Amino acid sequence: MATSGSTNFSINRDDIIKRALRLIGVLPQGESPSTDQVTEASLALNGLVKAWQADGMPLWAIRTSSFTLTATSSYTVGIGQTINISKPLKVLQAWNRNTTSNVDVPMRILTKDEYNRLGNKTSTGNPIQLYYDPGIDTGTIYLFPVPDTTSIANQTIYFTHQRTFEDFDSSTDTPDFPQEWYDAVVYGLACRLAPEYGVAPTDRKLLWQEMTIIKNEAMSFGTEEGSLFFGVDFREY
């Protein structure tokens, strides 16, 4: 018996919508949804994807980006901005790399409260601390201290961040998710659409329970395995 030798299975936006409508009993087998049904389901699907961004930091959504230093403490992040990437949801880690020696120095990620407590935010030196304000349309990275002439000439900042999930804009768009998430997306959309089509509360509850199991399985696979250490914080302000 021979296997296919293929691992490129994929689905698109309309495949997701059709299957979700079948799950809630709206669309008979072999039929296609109306234009209005596709439009309304697309709205729900994009809302679902954006809501799921708040679930955490799946490994497949973590990216590393970098930017060169200038004589300023703040750098705008977003498409077309100083750091020209899709606005990160969170900055998880950062390091300052010497471009001559390639030596990396870890940077401390600050909370808003910690950044506000810093003294003279105009003091210059080699940046060793970073605060990220995600904003709405664009984010802002703040460095402390402000890069000095030596840092500007010799340092580059690298940071890992949780990226945003891409939209479903057209019928042929594939999910911005790994294959193990495909069922979760379909069941998630079915749960979102069920109230709009008058699915009974008891049936909606069962559907939600199924979706939760499938989604949790996908989420647990996308977490990083490693050691966790606790220590005393000796910082002074």
KETI-90156 format. One record per residue (C-alpha): residue in three letters; residue number from 1; x, y, z. Coordinates in nm, 2 decimals. Each point is the difference from the previous one (the first is absolute). Layout:
<atoms>
<atom drenro="ALA" seke="NUM" X="X" Y="Y" Z="Z"/>
...
</atoms>
This chain:
<atoms>
<atom drenro="MET" seke="1" X="0.00" Y="0.00" Z="0.00"/>
<atom drenro="ALA" seke="2" X="0.15" Y="0.34" Z="-0.10"/>
<atom drenro="THR" seke="3" X="-0.05" Y="0.33" Z="0.16"/>
<atom drenro="SER" seke="4" X="-0.04" Y="0.32" Z="-0.19"/>
<atom drenro="GLY" seke="5" X="0.34" Y="0.15" Z="0.08"/>
<atom drenro="SER" seke="6" X="-0.17" Y="0.34" Z="0.02"/>
<atom drenro="THR" seke="7" X="-0.04" Y="0.22" Z="0.31"/>
<atom drenro="ASN" seke="8" X="-0.13" Y="0.32" Z="-0.16"/>
<atom drenro="PHE" seke="9" X="-0.37" Y="-0.03" Z="0.08"/>
<atom drenro="SER" seke="10" X="-0.17" Y="0.33" Z="0.03"/>
<atom drenro="ILE" seke="11" X="-0.34" Y="0.17" Z="0.00"/>
<atom drenro="ASN" seke="12" X="-0.11" Y="0.35" Z="-0.09"/>
<atom drenro="ARG" seke="13" X="-0.24" Y="0.26" Z="0.14"/>
<atom drenro="ASP" seke="14" X="-0.31" Y="-0.13" Z="-0.19"/>
<atom drenro="ASP" seke="15" X="0.08" Y="-0.36" Z="0.10"/>
<atom drenro="ILE" seke="16" X="0.00" Y="0.11" Z="0.37"/>
<atom drenro="ILE" seke="17" X="-0.33" Y="0.18" Z="-0.05"/>
<atom drenro="LYS" seke="18" X="-0.18" Y="-0.28" Z="-0.17"/>
<atom drenro="ARG" seke="19" X="0.11" Y="-0.26" Z="0.25"/>
<atom drenro="ALA" seke="20" X="-0.10" Y="0.23" Z="0.30"/>
<atom drenro="LEU" seke="21" X="-0.34" Y="0.05" Z="-0.15"/>
<atom drenro="ARG" seke="22" X="-0.04" Y="-0.38" Z="-0.05"/>
<atom drenro="LEU" seke="23" X="0.09" Y="-0.06" Z="0.36"/>
<atom drenro="ILE" seke="24" X="-0.29" Y="0.22" Z="0.12"/>
<atom drenro="GLY" seke="25" X="-0.24" Y="-0.15" Z="-0.24"/>
<atom drenro="VAL" seke="26" X="-0.05" Y="0.30" Z="-0.23"/>
<atom drenro="LEU" seke="27" X="0.16" Y="-0.12" Z="-0.32"/>
<atom drenro="PRO" seke="28" X="-0.09" Y="-0.34" Z="-0.15"/>
<atom drenro="GLN" seke="29" X="0.28" Y="-0.22" Z="-0.13"/>
<atom drenro="GLY" seke="30" X="0.12" Y="0.10" Z="-0.35"/>
<atom drenro="GLU" seke="31" X="-0.16" Y="0.34" Z="0.00"/>
<atom drenro="SER" seke="32" X="0.16" Y="0.34" Z="0.01"/>
<atom drenro="PRO" seke="33" X="-0.08" Y="0.29" Z="0.24"/>
<atom drenro="SER" seke="34" X="-0.16" Y="0.32" Z="-0.13"/>
<atom drenro="THR" seke="35" X="0.20" Y="0.32" Z="-0.05"/>
<atom drenro="ASP" seke="36" X="-0.15" Y="0.15" Z="0.32"/>
<atom drenro="GLN" seke="37" X="0.09" Y="-0.31" Z="0.19"/>
<atom drenro="VAL" seke="38" X="0.36" Y="0.01" Z="-0.12"/>
<atom drenro="THR" seke="39" X="0.03" Y="0.37" Z="0.08"/>
<atom drenro="GLU" seke="40" X="-0.15" Y="-0.04" Z="0.35"/>
<atom drenro="ALA" seke="41" X="0.21" Y="-0.31" Z="0.08"/>
<atom drenro="SER" seke="42" X="0.32" Y="0.17" Z="-0.13"/>
<atom drenro="LEU" seke="43" X="-0.07" Y="0.28" Z="0.26"/>
<atom drenro="ALA" seke="44" X="-0.04" Y="-0.25" Z="0.27"/>
<atom drenro="LEU" seke="45" X="0.31" Y="-0.20" Z="-0.11"/>
<atom drenro="ASN" seke="46" X="0.22" Y="0.31" Z="0.01"/>
<atom drenro="GLY" seke="47" X="-0.14" Y="0.10" Z="0.34"/>
<atom drenro="LEU" seke="48" X="0.08" Y="-0.35" Z="0.13"/>
<atom drenro="VAL" seke="49" X="0.36" Y="0.01" Z="-0.13"/>
<atom drenro="LYS" seke="50" X="0.06" Y="0.34" Z="0.17"/>
<atom drenro="ALA" seke="51" X="-0.16" Y="-0.12" Z="0.32"/>
<atom drenro="TRP" seke="52" X="0.23" Y="-0.30" Z="0.01"/>
<atom drenro="GLN" seke="53" X="0.31" Y="0.22" Z="0.00"/>
<atom drenro="ALA" seke="54" X="-0.07" Y="0.06" Z="0.37"/>
<atom drenro="ASP" seke="55" X="0.04" Y="-0.37" Z="0.08"/>
<atom drenro="GLY" seke="56" X="0.38" Y="0.01" Z="0.05"/>
<atom drenro="MET" seke="57" X="0.33" Y="-0.05" Z="-0.18"/>
<atom drenro="PRO" seke="58" X="-0.01" Y="-0.30" Z="-0.24"/>
<atom drenro="LEU" seke="59" X="0.35" Y="-0.09" Z="-0.13"/>
<atom drenro="TRP" seke="60" X="-0.11" Y="0.03" Z="-0.36"/>
<atom drenro="ALA" seke="61" X="-0.10" Y="0.36" Z="0.05"/>
<atom drenro="ILE" seke="62" X="0.33" Y="0.11" Z="0.16"/>
<atom drenro="ARG" seke="63" X="0.23" Y="0.20" Z="-0.23"/>
<atom drenro="THR" seke="64" X="0.34" Y="0.18" Z="0.04"/>
<atom drenro="SER" seke="65" X="0.05" Y="0.35" Z="-0.14"/>
<atom drenro="SER" seke="66" X="0.27" Y="0.26" Z="0.03"/>
<atom drenro="PHE" seke="67" X="0.06" Y="0.37" Z="-0.04"/>
<atom drenro="THR" seke="68" X="0.29" Y="0.24" Z="-0.01"/>
<atom drenro="LEU" seke="69" X="0.05" Y="0.27" Z="0.25"/>
<atom drenro="THR" seke="70" X="-0.04" Y="0.37" Z="-0.03"/>
<atom drenro="ALA" seke="71" X="0.03" Y="0.29" Z="0.25"/>
<atom drenro="THR" seke="72" X="-0.35" Y="-0.06" Z="0.14"/>
<atom drenro="SER" seke="73" X="-0.16" Y="-0.20" Z="0.27"/>
<atom drenro="SER" seke="74" X="-0.32" Y="-0.09" Z="-0.19"/>
<atom drenro="TYR" seke="75" X="-0.06" Y="-0.21" Z="-0.32"/>
<atom drenro="THR" seke="76" X="-0.34" Y="-0.04" Z="-0.16"/>
<atom drenro="VAL" seke="77" X="-0.09" Y="-0.35" Z="-0.11"/>
<atom drenro="GLY" seke="78" X="-0.24" Y="-0.09" Z="-0.27"/>
<atom drenro="ILE" seke="79" X="-0.04" Y="-0.03" Z="-0.38"/>
<atom drenro="GLY" seke="80" X="0.18" Y="0.30" Z="-0.15"/>
<atom drenro="GLN" seke="81" X="0.13" Y="0.12" Z="0.33"/>
<atom drenro="THR" seke="82" X="0.36" Y="0.03" Z="0.13"/>
<atom drenro="ILE" seke="83" X="0.00" Y="-0.37" Z="0.08"/>
<atom drenro="ASN" seke="84" X="-0.19" Y="-0.12" Z="-0.31"/>
<atom drenro="ILE" seke="85" X="-0.17" Y="-0.32" Z="0.12"/>
<atom drenro="SER" seke="86" X="-0.36" Y="-0.08" Z="0.09"/>
<atom drenro="LYS" seke="87" X="-0.06" Y="0.14" Z="0.34"/>
<atom drenro="PRO" seke="88" X="0.10" Y="-0.26" Z="0.26"/>
<atom drenro="LEU" seke="89" X="-0.25" Y="-0.10" Z="0.27"/>
<atom drenro="LYS" seke="90" X="0.28" Y="-0.04" Z="0.26"/>
<atom drenro="VAL" seke="91" X="0.37" Y="0.02" Z="0.02"/>
<atom drenro="LEU" seke="92" X="0.13" Y="-0.30" Z="0.18"/>
<atom drenro="GLN" seke="93" X="0.38" Y="0.03" Z="0.00"/>
<atom drenro="ALA" seke="94" X="0.27" Y="0.24" Z="-0.12"/>
<atom drenro="TRP" seke="95" X="0.37" Y="0.02" Z="-0.03"/>
<atom drenro="ASN" seke="96" X="0.26" Y="0.26" Z="-0.11"/>
<atom drenro="ARG" seke="97" X="0.25" Y="-0.14" Z="-0.25"/>
<atom drenro="ASN" seke="98" X="0.34" Y="0.15" Z="-0.07"/>
<atom drenro="THR" seke="99" X="0.03" Y="-0.01" Z="-0.38"/>
<atom drenro="THR" seke="100" X="0.38" Y="-0.03" Z="0.01"/>
<atom drenro="SER" seke="101" X="0.04" Y="-0.28" Z="0.26"/>
<atom drenro="ASN" seke="102" X="-0.35" Y="-0.15" Z="-0.04"/>
<atom drenro="VAL" seke="103" X="-0.02" Y="-0.01" Z="0.38"/>
<atom drenro="ASP" seke="104" X="-0.36" Y="0.01" Z="0.12"/>
<atom drenro="VAL" seke="105" X="-0.09" Y="0.17" Z="0.33"/>
<atom drenro="PRO" seke="106" X="-0.35" Y="-0.09" Z="0.14"/>
<atom drenro="MET" seke="107" X="-0.23" Y="0.30" Z="0.05"/>
<atom drenro="ARG" seke="108" X="-0.25" Y="0.03" Z="0.28"/>
<atom drenro="ILE" seke="109" X="-0.37" Y="0.02" Z="-0.11"/>
<atom drenro="LEU" seke="110" X="-0.17" Y="0.26" Z="0.21"/>
<atom drenro="THR" seke="111" X="-0.36" Y="0.04" Z="0.10"/>
<atom drenro="LYS" seke="112" X="-0.17" Y="0.34" Z="-0.05"/>
<atom drenro="ASP" seke="113" X="0.03" Y="0.06" Z="0.38"/>
<atom drenro="GLU" seke="114" X="0.37" Y="-0.08" Z="-0.01"/>
<atom drenro="TYR" seke="115" X="0.07" Y="0.23" Z="-0.29"/>
<atom drenro="ASN" seke="116" X="-0.20" Y="0.28" Z="0.16"/>
<atom drenro="ARG" seke="117" X="0.22" Y="-0.03" Z="0.31"/>
<atom drenro="LEU" seke="118" X="0.32" Y="0.05" Z="-0.19"/>
<atom drenro="GLY" seke="119" X="0.18" Y="0.32" Z="0.09"/>
<atom drenro="ASN" seke="120" X="0.15" Y="0.22" Z="-0.28"/>
<atom drenro="LYS" seke="121" X="-0.14" Y="-0.16" Z="-0.32"/>
<atom drenro="THR" seke="122" X="0.22" Y="0.23" Z="-0.21"/>
<atom drenro="SER" seke="123" X="0.33" Y="-0.14" Z="0.14"/>
<atom drenro="THR" seke="124" X="0.21" Y="-0.17" Z="-0.27"/>
<atom drenro="GLY" seke="125" X="0.20" Y="-0.32" Z="-0.01"/>
<atom drenro="ASN" seke="126" X="-0.02" Y="-0.36" Z="-0.12"/>
<atom drenro="PRO" seke="127" X="-0.37" Y="-0.10" Z="0.01"/>
<atom drenro="ILE" seke="128" X="-0.06" Y="-0.29" Z="0.24"/>
<atom drenro="GLN" seke="129" X="-0.37" Y="0.04" Z="0.08"/>
<atom drenro="LEU" seke="130" X="-0.31" Y="-0.01" Z="-0.23"/>
<atom drenro="TYR" seke="131" X="-0.36" Y="0.09" Z="0.05"/>
<atom drenro="TYR" seke="132" X="-0.26" Y="-0.08" Z="-0.27"/>
<atom drenro="ASP" seke="133" X="-0.33" Y="0.18" Z="-0.03"/>
<atom drenro="PRO" seke="134" X="-0.22" Y="-0.20" Z="-0.24"/>
<atom drenro="GLY" seke="135" X="-0.24" Y="0.29" Z="-0.08"/>
<atom drenro="ILE" seke="136" X="-0.29" Y="-0.06" Z="-0.24"/>
<atom drenro="ASP" seke="137" X="0.11" Y="0.04" Z="-0.36"/>
<atom drenro="THR" seke="138" X="0.37" Y="0.03" Z="0.07"/>
<atom drenro="GLY" seke="139" X="0.23" Y="-0.08" Z="0.30"/>
<atom drenro="THR" seke="140" X="0.29" Y="0.18" Z="0.15"/>
<atom drenro="ILE" seke="141" X="0.33" Y="-0.14" Z="0.13"/>
<atom drenro="TYR" seke="142" X="0.17" Y="0.22" Z="0.27"/>
<atom drenro="LEU" seke="143" X="0.37" Y="-0.06" Z="0.08"/>
<atom drenro="PHE" seke="144" X="0.19" Y="0.10" Z="0.31"/>
<atom drenro="PRO" seke="145" X="0.24" Y="0.16" Z="0.00"/>
<atom drenro="VAL" seke="146" X="-0.02" Y="0.20" Z="-0.32"/>
<atom drenro="PRO" seke="147" X="0.26" Y="-0.14" Z="-0.25"/>
<atom drenro="ASP" seke="148" X="0.33" Y="0.19" Z="0.01"/>
<atom drenro="THR" seke="149" X="0.23" Y="0.06" Z="-0.30"/>
<atom drenro="THR" seke="150" X="0.19" Y="-0.32" Z="0.07"/>
<atom drenro="SER" seke="151" X="-0.31" Y="-0.21" Z="0.02"/>
<atom drenro="ILE" seke="152" X="-0.15" Y="0.14" Z="-0.32"/>
<atom drenro="ALA" seke="153" X="0.32" Y="-0.09" Z="-0.19"/>
<atom drenro="ASN" seke="154" X="0.05" Y="-0.35" Z="0.15"/>
<atom drenro="GLN" seke="155" X="-0.33" Y="-0.14" Z="0.13"/>
<atom drenro="THR" seke="156" X="-0.32" Y="-0.16" Z="-0.14"/>
<atom drenro="ILE" seke="157" X="-0.30" Y="-0.09" Z="0.20"/>
<atom drenro="TYR" seke="158" X="-0.16" Y="-0.34" Z="-0.05"/>
<atom drenro="PHE" seke="159" X="-0.34" Y="-0.10" Z="0.15"/>
<atom drenro="THR" seke="160" X="-0.23" Y="-0.29" Z="0.00"/>
<atom drenro="HIS" seke="161" X="-0.37" Y="0.08" Z="-0.02"/>
<atom drenro="GLN" seke="162" X="-0.34" Y="-0.16" Z="-0.04"/>
<atom drenro="ARG" seke="163" X="-0.13" Y="0.10" Z="-0.34"/>
<atom drenro="THR" seke="164" X="-0.35" Y="0.07" Z="-0.10"/>
<atom drenro="PHE" seke="165" X="-0.20" Y="-0.26" Z="-0.19"/>
<atom drenro="GLU" seke="166" X="-0.08" Y="0.08" Z="-0.36"/>
<atom drenro="ASP" seke="167" X="-0.35" Y="0.08" Z="-0.13"/>
<atom drenro="PHE" seke="168" X="-0.22" Y="-0.21" Z="-0.22"/>
<atom drenro="ASP" seke="169" X="-0.06" Y="0.25" Z="-0.29"/>
<atom drenro="SER" seke="170" X="-0.09" Y="-0.22" Z="-0.29"/>
<atom drenro="SER" seke="171" X="-0.16" Y="-0.34" Z="-0.07"/>
<atom drenro="THR" seke="172" X="0.33" Y="-0.17" Z="-0.08"/>
<atom drenro="ASP" seke="173" X="0.19" Y="0.13" Z="0.31"/>
<atom drenro="THR" seke="174" X="0.14" Y="-0.29" Z="0.20"/>
<atom drenro="PRO" seke="175" X="0.01" Y="0.01" Z="0.39"/>
<atom drenro="ASP" seke="176" X="0.29" Y="0.18" Z="0.16"/>
<atom drenro="PHE" seke="177" X="0.02" Y="-0.30" Z="0.23"/>
<atom drenro="PRO" seke="178" X="0.18" Y="-0.33" Z="-0.01"/>
<atom drenro="GLN" seke="179" X="-0.19" Y="-0.31" Z="-0.12"/>
<atom drenro="GLU" seke="180" X="-0.07" Y="-0.12" Z="0.35"/>
<atom drenro="TRP" seke="181" X="-0.21" Y="0.31" Z="0.05"/>
<atom drenro="TYR" seke="182" X="-0.23" Y="-0.05" Z="-0.30"/>
<atom drenro="ASP" seke="183" X="-0.27" Y="-0.19" Z="0.19"/>
<atom drenro="ALA" seke="184" X="0.01" Y="0.25" Z="0.28"/>
<atom drenro="VAL" seke="185" X="-0.06" Y="0.29" Z="-0.23"/>
<atom drenro="VAL" seke="186" X="-0.30" Y="-0.18" Z="-0.17"/>
<atom drenro="TYR" seke="187" X="-0.16" Y="-0.09" Z="0.33"/>
<atom drenro="GLY" seke="188" X="0.08" Y="0.35" Z="0.14"/>
<atom drenro="LEU" seke="189" X="-0.19" Y="0.16" Z="-0.29"/>
<atom drenro="ALA" seke="190" X="-0.29" Y="-0.24" Z="0.04"/>
<atom drenro="CYS" seke="191" X="-0.03" Y="0.11" Z="0.37"/>
<atom drenro="ARG" seke="192" X="0.01" Y="0.36" Z="-0.11"/>
<atom drenro="LEU" seke="193" X="-0.27" Y="-0.05" Z="-0.26"/>
<atom drenro="ALA" seke="194" X="-0.23" Y="-0.22" Z="0.20"/>
<atom drenro="PRO" seke="195" X="-0.19" Y="0.27" Z="0.19"/>
<atom drenro="GLU" seke="196" X="-0.06" Y="0.20" Z="-0.33"/>
<atom drenro="TYR" seke="197" X="-0.17" Y="-0.31" Z="-0.15"/>
<atom drenro="GLY" seke="198" X="-0.21" Y="-0.08" Z="0.31"/>
<atom drenro="VAL" seke="199" X="0.17" Y="-0.32" Z="0.10"/>
<atom drenro="ALA" seke="200" X="-0.15" Y="-0.12" Z="0.32"/>
<atom drenro="PRO" seke="201" X="0.20" Y="0.08" Z="0.32"/>
<atom drenro="THR" seke="202" X="0.05" Y="-0.37" Z="0.09"/>
<atom drenro="ASP" seke="203" X="0.15" Y="-0.07" Z="-0.35"/>
<atom drenro="ARG" seke="204" X="0.21" Y="0.31" Z="0.02"/>
<atom drenro="LYS" seke="205" X="0.14" Y="-0.12" Z="0.33"/>
<atom drenro="LEU" seke="206" X="0.10" Y="-0.33" Z="-0.14"/>
<atom drenro="LEU" seke="207" X="0.16" Y="0.17" Z="-0.30"/>
<atom drenro="TRP" seke="208" X="0.19" Y="0.23" Z="0.23"/>
<atom drenro="GLN" seke="209" X="0.13" Y="-0.29" Z="0.20"/>
<atom drenro="GLU" seke="210" X="0.12" Y="-0.18" Z="-0.31"/>
<atom drenro="MET" seke="211" X="0.17" Y="0.32" Z="-0.12"/>
<atom drenro="THR" seke="212" X="0.17" Y="0.05" Z="0.34"/>
<atom drenro="ILE" seke="213" X="0.15" Y="-0.35" Z="-0.01"/>
<atom drenro="ILE" seke="214" X="0.13" Y="0.04" Z="-0.35"/>
<atom drenro="LYS" seke="215" X="0.14" Y="0.34" Z="0.06"/>
<atom drenro="ASN" seke="216" X="0.17" Y="-0.09" Z="0.33"/>
<atom drenro="GLU" seke="217" X="0.17" Y="-0.29" Z="-0.18"/>
<atom drenro="ALA" seke="218" X="0.13" Y="0.24" Z="-0.26"/>
<atom drenro="MET" seke="219" X="0.11" Y="0.25" Z="0.25"/>
<atom drenro="SER" seke="220" X="0.18" Y="-0.25" Z="0.22"/>
<atom drenro="PHE" seke="221" X="0.21" Y="-0.11" Z="-0.29"/>
<atom drenro="GLY" seke="222" X="0.11" Y="0.35" Z="-0.08"/>
<atom drenro="THR" seke="223" X="0.16" Y="0.08" Z="0.34"/>
<atom drenro="GLU" seke="224" X="0.37" Y="-0.01" Z="0.06"/>
<atom drenro="GLU" seke="225" X="0.15" Y="-0.26" Z="0.23"/>
<atom drenro="GLY" seke="226" X="0.28" Y="0.11" Z="0.23"/>
<atom drenro="SER" seke="227" X="0.11" Y="0.06" Z="0.36"/>
<atom drenro="LEU" seke="228" X="-0.14" Y="0.27" Z="0.23"/>
<atom drenro="PHE" seke="229" X="0.21" Y="0.17" Z="0.27"/>
<atom drenro="PHE" seke="230" X="-0.11" Y="0.24" Z="0.28"/>
<atom drenro="GLY" seke="231" X="0.22" Y="0.25" Z="0.17"/>
<atom drenro="VAL" seke="232" X="0.00" Y="0.31" Z="0.22"/>
<atom drenro="ASP" seke="233" X="-0.04" Y="0.34" Z="-0.18"/>
<atom drenro="PHE" seke="234" X="0.28" Y="0.22" Z="0.15"/>
<atom drenro="ARG" seke="235" X="-0.08" Y="0.31" Z="-0.21"/>
<atom drenro="GLU" seke="236" X="-0.01" Y="0.35" Z="0.16"/>
<atom drenro="TYR" seke="237" X="-0.17" Y="0.30" Z="-0.14"/>
</atoms>
